[in-house]
């Protein structure tokens, strides 16, 4: 039976929240009227609400268009307020799997930078939203993440990183990875375009290798934590198999 709230695979749903697996190429929310997105219905960008046939849904956060993984929405205004506050207070855990160029040194560490956003006339189909992140000097870092190398593919000089995202700036992982010399495989905005061409041939990689694999947040009721995970999509699994 079709879920009236979403066209995406549902990972968890109750009376307060719904977590879905957003595929690569699907928008978190429409940028223009008539576009389809992860959740159904008309979208109010001011309130970040989807007006679905089964009632309103409050979008809690977003993923870039080409990024796959766990996406959360709330079903009530009370749940939305609590979940959005948890994101603002950095009381959530957000883990990503990312394939990057070159082995990071050290293999486990953190990147702390200052990111500013500027309007950019990029291609919206690449997930730019008309905004690009730039790392510049600032009063103090506003973009923080922790990384750990899970595997290294020496033949192609690629590293599979698990990233714990502490802050949530636009394109943060992509911009920081490129700045630190480890552009994300398949990234058509911040990536290495020559490397991307090679990886398309070698791995059949036609998208960015950036996957939001896990989201942990306290349930709006306050009684428990929700720890929601999703596996790598088949196209990314195939790319890793070919990289070995």
C-alpha positions as CSV (number, residue, x, y, z in Angstrom):
1,X,0.0,0.0,0.0
2,X,1.4,3.4,-1.0
3,X,2.3,5.7,1.9
4,X,0.5,9.0,1.5
5,X,3.3,10.9,3.1
6,X,6.3,9.8,1.1
7,X,7.5,8.0,-2.1
8,X,10.7,7.0,-0.3
9,X,11.4,3.8,1.7
10,X,10.3,4.3,5.3
11,X,12.9,3.5,7.9
12,X,10.8,4.3,11.0
13,X,7.4,5.9,11.6
14,X,5.1,6.6,14.5
15,X,2.5,9.2,15.5
16,X,5.2,11.9,16.0
17,X,8.0,11.3,13.4
18,X,8.8,9.7,10.1
19,X,12.3,8.7,8.9
20,X,12.9,7.8,5.3
21,X,15.8,6.7,3.1
22,X,16.2,9.6,0.6
23,X,17.7,8.2,-2.7
24,X,20.3,10.2,-4.6
25,X,18.7,12.5,-7.1
26,X,15.6,13.1,-4.9
27,X,15.2,16.6,-3.4
28,X,14.7,17.0,0.4
29,X,12.2,19.7,-0.5
30,X,11.0,21.3,-3.8
31,X,13.0,24.3,-4.9
32,X,10.2,25.3,-7.4
33,X,6.5,24.6,-7.5
34,X,5.6,21.3,-9.1
35,X,8.9,19.6,-8.3
36,X,8.7,16.2,-6.6
37,X,10.6,15.6,-3.4
38,X,11.2,13.1,-0.6
39,X,7.8,13.9,1.0
40,X,4.5,14.4,-0.7
41,X,2.3,17.5,-1.1
42,X,2.8,21.2,-1.6
43,X,5.8,22.7,0.3
44,X,5.8,25.9,2.3
45,X,9.5,27.1,2.4
46,X,8.8,29.7,5.0
47,X,7.5,27.2,7.6
48,X,9.3,24.2,6.1
49,X,6.0,22.2,6.0
50,X,4.7,19.7,3.4
51,X,0.9,19.8,3.0
52,X,0.2,16.2,2.3
53,X,-3.2,14.5,1.8
54,X,-2.7,12.8,5.2
55,X,-1.8,16.0,7.0
56,X,1.1,18.3,7.4
57,X,4.8,17.2,7.7
58,X,7.5,19.5,9.2
59,X,10.9,19.0,7.5
60,X,13.5,18.8,10.3
61,X,16.7,19.0,8.2
62,X,17.8,18.5,4.6
63,X,20.3,16.5,2.5
64,X,21.8,17.7,-0.7
65,X,20.0,16.4,-3.8
66,X,22.8,13.9,-4.8
67,X,23.3,12.7,-1.2
68,X,21.4,9.6,-0.1
69,X,20.5,8.5,3.4
70,X,18.3,9.2,6.5
71,X,15.9,12.1,6.3
72,X,13.6,13.1,9.2
73,X,10.2,14.9,9.3
74,X,7.8,15.5,12.2
75,X,4.1,14.9,12.1
76,X,3.0,17.5,14.8
77,X,4.1,21.1,15.5
78,X,5.2,20.0,19.0
79,X,7.4,17.2,17.7
80,X,8.8,19.6,15.0
81,X,9.7,22.2,17.6
82,X,11.5,19.6,19.8
83,X,13.4,18.0,16.9
84,X,14.4,21.3,15.3
85,X,15.7,22.5,18.7
86,X,17.7,19.3,19.1
87,X,19.4,20.0,15.7
88,X,20.1,23.6,16.7
89,X,21.6,22.6,20.1
90,X,23.7,19.9,18.3
91,X,22.1,17.2,20.4
92,X,21.9,14.8,17.5
93,X,24.4,12.4,16.0
94,X,24.8,12.4,12.2
95,X,27.1,9.8,10.6
96,X,28.1,9.7,7.0
97,X,30.0,7.3,4.7
98,X,32.2,9.2,2.2
99,X,34.7,8.0,-0.4
100,X,37.5,10.6,-0.9
101,X,40.7,11.0,-2.8
102,X,43.9,10.0,-0.9
103,X,44.5,8.6,2.6
104,X,44.0,11.2,5.3
105,X,46.9,11.8,7.7
106,X,46.3,11.1,10.5
107,X,43.7,8.4,9.6
108,X,41.5,9.6,12.5
109,X,41.0,13.3,13.4
110,X,38.8,16.3,13.1
111,X,38.4,19.3,10.7
112,X,37.5,22.6,12.2
113,X,37.1,25.5,9.7
114,X,35.1,28.7,9.1
115,X,32.6,28.4,6.3
116,X,30.9,31.3,4.6
117,X,28.1,30.9,2.0
118,X,27.8,32.8,-1.2
119,X,25.3,32.8,-4.0
120,X,26.6,30.9,-7.0
121,X,25.1,30.4,-10.4
122,X,25.7,26.7,-10.5
123,X,23.5,24.0,-11.9
124,X,20.6,23.2,-9.5
125,X,20.7,19.6,-10.7
126,X,24.0,19.2,-9.0
127,X,22.5,20.0,-5.7
128,X,23.9,23.5,-5.4
129,X,20.7,25.4,-4.5
130,X,22.4,28.5,-6.0
131,X,24.7,28.6,-2.9
132,X,28.4,27.6,-2.6
133,X,30.4,27.1,0.6
134,X,33.8,28.8,0.9
135,X,36.3,28.2,3.7
136,X,37.8,31.5,4.8
137,X,39.4,33.0,7.9
138,X,36.9,33.7,10.6
139,X,36.8,34.7,14.2
140,X,36.4,31.0,15.2
141,X,35.5,27.8,13.4
142,X,31.8,27.3,12.7
143,X,32.2,24.0,10.9
144,X,33.3,20.9,12.8
145,X,33.4,17.2,12.0
146,X,35.2,14.1,13.1
147,X,36.5,11.6,10.6
148,X,37.8,8.0,10.8
149,X,39.2,6.0,7.8
150,X,37.4,2.7,7.5
151,X,39.2,1.4,4.4
152,X,41.9,2.4,1.9
153,X,41.8,1.4,-1.7
154,X,45.5,1.7,-2.8
155,X,44.9,0.8,-6.5
156,X,42.9,4.0,-7.0
157,X,44.2,6.0,-4.0
158,X,40.8,6.3,-2.4
159,X,39.8,6.3,1.3
160,X,36.4,5.4,2.7
161,X,35.7,7.7,5.7
162,X,33.1,7.6,8.4
163,X,32.3,11.2,9.3
164,X,30.5,12.4,12.4
165,X,29.0,15.8,11.5
166,X,28.9,18.1,14.5
167,X,27.6,21.2,12.8
168,X,25.4,21.3,9.7
169,X,26.6,24.0,7.3
170,X,25.6,23.9,3.7
171,X,27.8,21.5,1.7
172,X,30.0,21.2,4.8
173,X,31.5,17.8,4.3
174,X,32.0,18.4,0.6
175,X,33.7,21.8,1.2
176,X,35.9,20.7,4.1
177,X,37.0,17.5,2.4
178,X,38.1,19.4,-0.7
179,X,39.8,22.1,1.4
180,X,41.8,19.5,3.3
181,X,42.9,17.7,0.1
182,X,40.4,14.9,0.1
183,X,37.7,15.8,-2.4
184,X,34.6,13.6,-2.3
185,X,34.4,11.1,-5.2
186,X,31.9,12.2,-7.8
187,X,31.4,15.7,-6.4
188,X,30.8,17.9,-9.4
189,X,31.0,21.2,-7.5
190,X,33.9,20.9,-5.1
191,X,35.6,17.7,-6.4
192,X,38.5,17.0,-8.7
193,X,37.0,16.7,-12.2
194,X,39.8,14.7,-13.7
195,X,39.5,12.2,-10.8
196,X,35.7,12.1,-11.3
197,X,36.1,11.1,-14.9
198,X,38.5,8.3,-14.0
199,X,36.2,7.0,-11.3
200,X,33.3,7.0,-13.6
201,X,35.2,4.7,-15.9
202,X,36.8,2.6,-13.2
203,X,33.8,2.3,-10.8
204,X,30.8,3.2,-12.8
205,X,30.2,6.0,-10.3
206,X,27.7,8.5,-11.7
207,X,26.9,10.3,-8.4
208,X,28.6,11.7,-5.4
209,X,29.8,9.1,-2.9
210,X,28.2,10.8,0.1
211,X,25.7,8.8,2.2
212,X,23.9,9.8,5.4
213,X,24.0,6.4,7.0
214,X,22.8,7.1,10.6
215,X,20.8,9.6,12.6
216,X,20.4,9.5,16.4
217,X,18.0,11.8,18.1
218,X,15.9,11.8,21.3
219,X,12.2,11.0,20.6
220,X,10.0,14.0,21.0
221,X,8.3,12.3,23.8
222,X,11.6,12.3,25.7
223,X,11.2,8.7,26.7
224,X,13.8,7.1,24.4
225,X,16.4,7.7,21.7
226,X,15.8,6.8,18.1
227,X,18.9,5.4,16.4
228,X,18.0,5.1,12.7
229,X,20.4,3.6,10.2
230,X,20.3,2.8,6.5
231,X,22.6,0.7,4.3
232,X,24.6,1.9,1.4
233,X,22.6,2.0,-1.9
234,X,23.5,-0.7,-4.4
235,X,25.3,1.7,-6.7
236,X,27.7,2.7,-3.9
237,X,28.2,-0.9,-2.9
238,X,29.1,-1.8,-6.5
239,X,31.6,1.0,-6.6
240,X,33.4,-0.2,-3.5
241,X,33.5,-3.8,-4.9
242,X,35.1,-2.5,-8.1
243,X,37.6,-0.4,-6.0
244,X,38.9,-3.4,-4.2
